[in-house]
Amino acid sequence: MIDPQINEYILNLIPDRNAVLKRLEKEAKKEGIPNIQLQSIQFINVLLKSIQPKNILEIGSAIGYSGIHMAEAAPMAEIITLEMDEKRAARAVQNFQEAGVSERVKLVLGDAAETLPALQESFDFIFIDAAKGQYKKFLELSLKHCKQGTVIVSDNVFFQGFVTKERDELEPRFRNMIDKLNKYNELLSNHPQLETSFVSIGDGLAISIVSTNHELQHE
């Protein structure tokens, strides 16, 4: 989303990661696993260190890369992470153990649209990084677990810049998803409970703060 030379410059400034994270970066690149981009997770790490949340929800575990990052950035936090792919979920659990964060990270297997409503917790920080076409649904379900001041971060909101293209410029397989993603971004911008800023880093991040207590609004 930014000049390639500046992007490379930023990457070279990011501190070294531990052995587990560097291994996961290599595995993701080799296998085509959609880990969050390094620039984006570094931004989230700084945000987490500032907020120091106690309860984090992650929608989309993949193989545990972002979950490990967040567990290290917020050492006092308990994390619930949702993943529907059984093989990736199993790998994530192993990676949490290897990284030494498994005592604070609980993985829930299943479709987030089904598992999220069953959660009883409220969260200080929510990270949405799963099926882009379902972001609106994930947001609606997540808000039921928010309180005033909860921070919600959505990844890939610019999706390789496709959100700026006309529909007929897109490959047919992307059109429906990009339509939904554009509607999601508009929803974030105009949502009465949220204050949102879009950050042009990585594949695009939306940073939203819950400014109205959801439960009070719906009493």
C-alpha positions as CSV (number, residue, x, y, z in Angstrom):
1,M,0.0,0.0,0.0
2,I,3.1,2.3,0.2
3,D,6.2,2.8,-1.9
4,P,8.1,-0.5,-2.1
5,Q,11.4,1.2,-1.0
6,I,9.8,2.8,2.0
7,N,8.1,-0.6,2.8
8,E,11.5,-2.3,2.7
9,Y,13.0,0.5,4.8
10,I,10.3,-0.1,7.5
11,L,10.9,-3.8,7.4
12,N,14.6,-3.3,8.1
13,L,13.8,-1.2,11.1
14,I,11.6,-3.8,12.8
15,P,13.3,-5.5,15.7
16,D,14.4,-9.2,15.4
17,R,11.8,-11.8,16.4
18,N,12.2,-15.0,18.4
19,A,13.0,-18.3,16.7
20,V,9.4,-19.5,16.7
21,L,8.1,-16.4,15.0
22,K,10.8,-16.4,12.4
23,R,10.1,-20.1,11.6
24,L,6.4,-19.3,11.2
25,E,7.3,-16.4,8.8
26,K,9.2,-18.9,6.6
27,E,6.5,-21.5,6.8
28,A,3.8,-19.0,5.8
29,K,5.8,-17.8,2.8
30,K,6.5,-21.4,1.7
31,E,3.0,-22.7,2.2
32,G,0.9,-19.6,1.3
33,I,-0.5,-19.3,4.8
34,P,-2.0,-15.8,5.3
35,N,0.0,-14.5,8.2
36,I,-0.5,-10.8,9.0
37,Q,2.2,-8.7,7.4
38,L,5.1,-7.9,9.7
39,Q,4.7,-4.1,9.5
40,S,1.1,-4.5,10.6
41,I,1.7,-6.8,13.5
42,Q,4.5,-4.5,14.7
43,F,2.0,-1.6,14.7
44,I,-0.4,-3.7,16.7
45,N,2.3,-4.7,19.1
46,V,3.0,-1.1,19.9
47,L,-0.7,-0.4,20.3
48,L,-1.0,-3.4,22.7
49,K,1.9,-2.2,24.8
50,S,0.2,1.2,25.1
51,I,-3.2,-0.2,26.0
52,Q,-2.1,-3.3,28.0
53,P,-5.4,-5.1,27.7
54,K,-6.4,-7.9,30.0
55,N,-8.7,-9.8,27.6
56,I,-8.0,-10.2,23.9
57,L,-10.2,-11.9,21.3
58,E,-8.6,-13.0,18.0
59,I,-10.9,-14.0,15.1
60,G,-8.7,-16.1,12.8
61,S,-5.7,-17.9,14.4
62,A,-4.2,-19.5,11.3
63,I,-1.0,-21.1,12.7
64,G,-0.6,-18.8,15.7
65,Y,1.7,-16.2,14.3
66,S,-0.3,-13.1,15.3
67,G,-1.5,-14.8,18.6
68,I,2.1,-15.2,19.7
69,H,3.0,-11.7,18.8
70,M,0.0,-10.4,20.8
71,A,0.7,-12.6,23.8
72,E,4.2,-11.3,24.0
73,A,3.2,-7.6,23.5
74,A,0.5,-7.9,26.2
75,P,2.0,-10.2,28.9
76,M,-0.9,-9.7,31.3
77,A,-3.6,-10.6,28.8
78,E,-5.6,-13.8,28.4
79,I,-6.3,-14.5,24.8
80,I,-9.1,-16.4,23.1
81,T,-8.4,-17.2,19.5
82,L,-10.9,-18.7,17.0
83,E,-10.0,-20.9,14.1
84,M,-12.1,-23.1,11.9
85,D,-9.4,-25.0,10.0
86,E,-8.5,-28.1,12.1
87,K,-5.0,-28.6,10.7
88,R,-4.0,-25.0,11.2
89,A,-5.6,-25.0,14.7
90,A,-3.6,-28.0,15.7
91,R,-0.4,-26.3,14.5
92,A,-1.3,-23.1,16.3
93,V,-1.7,-25.0,19.6
94,Q,1.7,-26.5,19.1
95,N,3.3,-23.2,18.2
96,F,1.7,-21.5,21.3
97,Q,3.3,-24.2,23.4
98,E,6.7,-23.9,21.8
99,A,6.6,-20.1,22.2
100,G,5.7,-20.5,25.9
101,V,2.4,-18.6,25.8
102,S,0.0,-21.6,25.8
103,E,-1.1,-21.0,29.4
104,R,-2.6,-17.6,28.4
105,V,-3.9,-18.5,24.9
106,K,-7.1,-20.6,24.5
107,L,-7.9,-21.8,21.0
108,V,-11.6,-22.4,20.1
109,L,-12.1,-24.6,17.1
110,G,-15.0,-23.9,14.7
111,D,-16.6,-21.3,12.6
112,A,-16.4,-17.9,14.4
113,A,-19.9,-17.1,13.3
114,E,-21.0,-20.0,15.5
115,T,-18.4,-20.1,18.3
116,L,-18.3,-16.3,19.0
117,P,-21.9,-16.1,20.2
118,A,-21.2,-18.8,22.8
119,L,-18.4,-16.8,24.5
120,Q,-19.3,-15.3,27.8
121,E,-16.3,-12.9,28.2
122,S,-16.0,-9.2,27.4
123,F,-12.8,-8.0,25.7
124,D,-10.5,-5.0,25.8
125,F,-9.0,-5.7,22.4
126,I,-10.4,-7.6,19.4
127,F,-8.4,-8.5,16.3
128,I,-10.4,-9.5,13.2
129,D,-8.4,-11.4,10.6
130,A,-10.5,-14.1,9.1
131,A,-12.8,-14.5,6.0
132,K,-13.0,-11.0,4.6
133,G,-16.5,-11.5,3.3
134,Q,-17.8,-12.1,6.8
135,Y,-16.2,-9.1,8.5
136,K,-19.6,-7.4,9.0
137,K,-20.9,-10.5,10.8
138,F,-17.8,-10.8,12.9
139,L,-18.1,-7.2,13.9
140,E,-21.8,-7.5,14.9
141,L,-21.1,-10.5,17.0
142,S,-18.0,-9.0,18.5
143,L,-19.8,-5.8,19.7
144,K,-21.8,-7.9,22.0
145,H,-18.6,-8.7,23.9
146,C,-17.3,-5.1,24.0
147,K,-17.4,-2.3,26.5
148,Q,-16.7,1.3,26.2
149,G,-13.1,1.8,25.2
150,T,-12.6,-1.6,23.6
151,V,-10.3,-1.4,20.6
152,I,-11.1,-3.4,17.5
153,V,-8.5,-3.9,14.8
154,S,-9.4,-5.2,11.4
155,D,-6.7,-6.4,9.0
156,N,-6.6,-6.5,5.2
157,V,-9.2,-3.7,4.9
158,F,-7.5,-2.4,1.6
159,F,-6.9,-5.9,0.3
160,Q,-4.0,-5.3,-2.1
161,G,-5.6,-2.0,-3.1
162,F,-8.5,-3.8,-4.8
163,V,-11.0,-1.7,-2.7
164,T,-10.0,1.3,-4.9
165,K,-10.8,-0.4,-8.2
166,E,-14.0,-0.4,-10.2
167,R,-15.9,-3.7,-10.0
168,D,-15.3,-4.6,-13.7
169,E,-11.5,-4.2,-13.2
170,L,-11.5,-7.0,-10.6
171,E,-11.3,-10.7,-11.4
172,P,-14.7,-12.2,-11.0
173,R,-13.6,-14.4,-8.0
174,F,-12.8,-11.2,-6.0
175,R,-15.8,-9.1,-6.9
176,N,-18.3,-10.2,-4.2
177,M,-15.7,-10.2,-1.5
178,I,-14.4,-6.7,-2.4
179,D,-18.0,-5.4,-2.5
180,K,-18.5,-6.7,1.1
181,L,-15.2,-5.3,2.2
182,N,-16.0,-1.9,0.9
183,K,-19.4,-2.0,2.6
184,Y,-17.6,-3.1,5.8
185,N,-15.2,-0.1,5.6
186,E,-18.1,2.2,5.1
187,L,-19.9,0.6,8.1
188,L,-16.8,1.3,10.3
189,S,-16.7,4.9,9.2
190,N,-20.3,5.6,10.0
191,H,-21.1,3.2,12.8
192,P,-22.7,5.0,15.7
193,Q,-20.8,3.1,18.3
194,L,-17.4,3.3,16.8
195,E,-14.6,5.9,16.1
196,T,-12.4,4.5,13.3
197,S,-9.2,5.4,11.7
198,F,-7.8,3.6,8.6
199,V,-4.0,3.1,8.5
200,S,-2.2,2.6,5.3
201,I,0.3,0.0,6.5
202,G,0.7,-3.6,5.3
203,D,-2.5,-4.6,3.7
204,G,-4.5,-1.9,5.5
205,L,-5.6,-1.7,9.1
206,A,-8.8,-0.2,10.6
207,I,-8.5,0.8,14.2
208,S,-11.8,1.3,15.9
209,I,-12.7,2.3,19.4
210,V,-16.0,1.5,21.0
211,S,-17.4,4.8,22.1
212,T,-20.8,3.7,23.2
213,N,-21.6,0.8,25.6
214,H,-23.3,-1.8,23.4
215,E,-25.3,-3.4,26.2
216,L,-26.6,-0.1,27.6
217,Q,-27.7,1.0,24.1
218,H,-29.8,-2.2,23.7
219,E,-31.4,-2.3,27.1
